[in-house]
Amino acid sequence: MTSLDQTSSISSIALSKYSEQVNPGKCVTISLSFRIEGQIRIAFEQRNWEKAYDKHDNIFRLTIEVELKSGRKTITSLKFVRKAVLFWTRSPKIPYRVWIMIVKDDESFYPSTVDEAKSLLFDIEKIIELNMNGLKPGKHTLKADIRVTWGKHLFSNPTKIHARSDEIHIFKERLDY
């Protein structure tokens, strides 16, 4: 097992937009991606899954909260969950007795490798459809505040990590009649 004293962090944060200008009454599409790195990613491996499963610690849950802000004003908040469910398998394709299912965006994935499981669970890509009706016309600076939490498990302590994205600029056009 790895040391539980090491830290985890959010890295490779990318906030991007698909268009510079937003017409009144239209939504803007924003892409947010980031990775969870550090102790949790290192400890999330098959031998630790097996030890956790033997101790009835068979569900790992990540809670991800994102606030998209313009200045101090929160435009939208998102909260979503990723789960890793450990299960006993007798599949001839898997050389281990305990394997994992990842639940991502209400879909179940059965990764074929440990690296694929880590990628499905810890690499986040989210498309956000943002309604700009609450903002005045003009230039707006947007940023994302990201918080990720998980509880105590055999291979990790309860942890809360947070980060902030770089800023992007969007121009909302004035409605002229």
Buried (B, 14 or more C-beta within 10 A) or exposed (E): EBEBEEEBBBEEBBBEBEEEEBEEEBEBBBEBBBBBBBBBBBBBBBEBBBBBBEEEBBEBBBBBBBBBBBEEEEBBEBEBEBBBBBEEBEEEEBEBEBBBBBBBEEEEBBBEEBEBBBBBBBBBEBEBEBEBEEBEBEEBEBBBBBBBBBBEBBBBEEBEBEBBBEEBEBEBEEEEE
